[in-house]
Amino acid sequence: MSLFFPLLFLLLEPFSWEDYLRETSSIAASPTCFRQSRLPPSNDFKAGMKLEARDPRNSNSVCIATVMGMMGTRLRLRLDGSDNTNDFWRLVDSSDIQPIGTCERNGDMLQPPLGERP
């Protein structure tokens, strides 16, 4: 008998979460931990739109960003003044993005684009 046969048998055996959790001494995350909406949000953004976004390299900074592309409910964003090597993705319902003017209304600091002076 080759080693291939037992491996094939393991692949055909149905996966059991209960067995896996017991074997790994793990606990499943409770459904109450998950906050995702049952229905995905609509994506009404268009390429070129401006918004305020948390800088992915410094979560304390909110910067001006441009929507560079979309994929489903995700946005490809670029901080104004940077290049495409720093593009990043956010979900349309992320708390890391907000409409323009939000920082000003809340008394928060909006970082100017790289190379611009406030």
Secondary structure, DSSP 8 states (H G I E B T S, - for coil): --THHHHHHHHHS---HHHHHHHTT-----GGG----SS-------TT-EEEEEETTEEEEEEEEEEEEEETTEEEEEETT--GGG-EEEETT-TTEE-TTHHHHHT--EE--TT---
